[in-house]
Amino acid sequence: MTDLNAGVATGCPDPLNDGSVEEELAVLMRDLNRMMRAAVDRRLEPLGLSQAQWRPLLVLHRAGQPLTQIELARQLDIEAPTLVRLLDRLERKQWIERRPIAGDRRIRHIVLTASACELIRTILPLVRAVRDEAFADLNADQRLACLRALQQVRDRLRG
């Protein structure tokens, strides 16, 4: 369990760090998210891809439809100015196109190019391998129970 004295050495005890199961789950979810991304980074490093590059490509792929810059920024949990610079780099690599939306010149859809789709066909098996390794010690029932519990938490937070 969480150390109730965490933060005391810095002079800033954390009132949210109460040692509860909920606290442990919150910390664990954050850590797992970071660790999964780092594992994928290591797997994609030989391809010369950084997290900043592969994450937006996979988000766009999984969306199944073009996203606006605002939608993509929200899904990547980054600020709009950061996304603009990232999209500039992806566009220079010819992995995305920014297409205007009819009736609103301010908003653009982000669309994957054919070369990005080809790259994604290379990326996906590597991402799946990381995922499969991460869940290898859980049987099907455990995976399903974990999925259902996390979906309930997500749905509760969505309101």
C-alpha positions in Angstrom: 0.0 0.0 0.0 0.9 3.6 -0.3 3.3 5.1 2.3 1.2 7.5 4.4 4.4 9.6 5.0 5.0 10.1 1.3 5.9 13.7 0.8 6.9 14.4 4.4 10.6 14.5 3.4 9.8 17.4 1.1 7.7 19.2 3.8 4.6 18.7 1.6 2.5 15.8 2.9 -0.1 14.8 0.3 -3.6 14.8 1.8 -4.8 12.7 -1.2 -2.3 10.0 -0.4 -4.4 8.2 2.2 -3.2 4.7 1.6 -6.6 3.6 0.4 -7.3 1.0 -2.3 -8.7 3.8 -4.5 -5.4 5.8 -4.1 -3.4 2.7 -5.1 -5.7 2.1 -8.1 -5.3 5.7 -9.3 -1.5 5.6 -9.0 -1.4 2.2 -10.6 -3.5 3.3 -13.6 -1.2 6.3 -14.1 1.9 4.2 -13.8 0.6 1.5 -16.2 -0.3 4.1 -18.8 3.2 5.6 -18.6 4.9 2.1 -18.6 2.9 0.8 -21.6 3.8 3.9 -23.6 7.5 3.5 -22.6 7.4 -0.2 -23.7 5.9 0.7 -27.0 8.5 3.5 -27.4 11.3 0.9 -26.9 9.7 -1.5 -29.4 9.3 1.3 -32.1 12.6 2.9 -31.5 14.3 0.8 -34.3 11.8 2.4 -36.7 12.9 5.8 -35.7 9.5 6.7 -34.2 9.0 8.6 -31.0 5.9 8.6 -28.8 5.1 12.1 -30.2 4.9 10.6 -33.6 3.3 7.2 -33.1 0.6 8.2 -30.6 -1.2 10.7 -32.9 -1.0 8.3 -35.8 -2.6 5.5 -33.8 -5.2 7.9 -32.3 -6.2 8.9 -35.8 -6.2 5.3 -37.0 -8.4 4.1 -34.1 -10.8 7.0 -34.6 -11.8 5.5 -37.9 -12.6 9.0 -39.3 -10.8 12.3 -39.6 -10.6 14.3 -36.4 -10.3 18.0 -36.0 -7.2 19.5 -34.4 -9.2 20.2 -31.2 -10.5 16.6 -31.0 -7.0 15.2 -31.6 -5.4 17.5 -29.0 -8.1 16.4 -26.5 -7.4 12.7 -27.1 -3.7 13.2 -26.9 -4.1 15.4 -23.8 -1.9 18.1 -25.1 -2.4 21.9 -25.7 -3.3 23.2 -29.1 0.0 25.0 -29.8 1.9 21.8 -29.0 -0.3 19.9 -31.4 0.2 22.5 -34.2 4.0 22.0 -34.0 3.6 18.2 -33.9 1.2 18.2 -36.9 3.8 20.4 -38.8 6.4 17.6 -38.2 3.9 14.8 -39.2 2.9 16.8 -42.3 6.6 17.2 -43.3 7.0 13.4 -43.1 3.9 13.2 -45.3 2.0 11.1 -42.7 -1.0 13.5 -42.3 -2.9 16.1 -44.3 -4.9 19.0 -42.9 -8.1 19.3 -44.9 -10.4 22.3 -44.6 -14.0 21.6 -43.5 -16.6 23.0 -45.8 -18.3 26.0 -44.3 -15.6 26.8 -41.7 -12.1 27.8 -42.9 -10.8 27.9 -39.3 -11.3 24.2 -38.6 -9.4 21.4 -40.3 -9.7 17.7 -40.3 -6.5 15.7 -39.8 -6.4 12.8 -42.2 -3.8 10.0 -42.4 -2.0 9.6 -45.7 -1.4 6.3 -47.5 2.2 6.3 -46.3 1.0 6.7 -42.7 -1.4 3.8 -43.2 1.5 1.7 -44.5 3.5 2.6 -41.4 0.6 1.8 -39.1 0.5 -1.7 -40.6 4.1 -2.1 -39.4 3.4 -0.5 -36.0 0.2 -2.4 -35.0 1.8 -5.8 -34.6 4.5 -4.3 -32.4 2.0 -2.5 -30.2 -0.1 -5.7 -30.0 3.0 -7.6 -28.9 3.6 -5.2 -26.0 0.0 -5.4 -25.0 0.0 -9.2 -25.1 3.2 -9.4 -23.0 1.7 -7.0 -20.5 -1.4 -9.1 -20.0 0.3 -12.5 -20.4 -0.1 -13.4 -16.7 -3.9 -12.8 -16.6 -6.3 -15.4 -17.8 -9.3 -14.5 -19.9 -11.7 -14.1 -16.9 -9.2 -11.8 -15.1 -8.8 -9.7 -18.2 -12.6 -9.4 -18.7 -13.1 -8.5 -15.0 -10.4 -5.9 -15.2 -11.9 -4.4 -18.4 -15.4 -4.3 -16.9 -14.2 -2.6 -13.7 -12.2 0.0 -15.6 -15.1 0.7 -17.9 -17.3 1.4 -14.9 -14.8 3.8 -13.5 -14.5 5.5 -16.9 -18.3 5.7 -17.3 -18.7 7.2 -13.8 -16.1 9.9 -14.6 -17.8 10.7 -17.9 -20.9 11.5 -15.8 
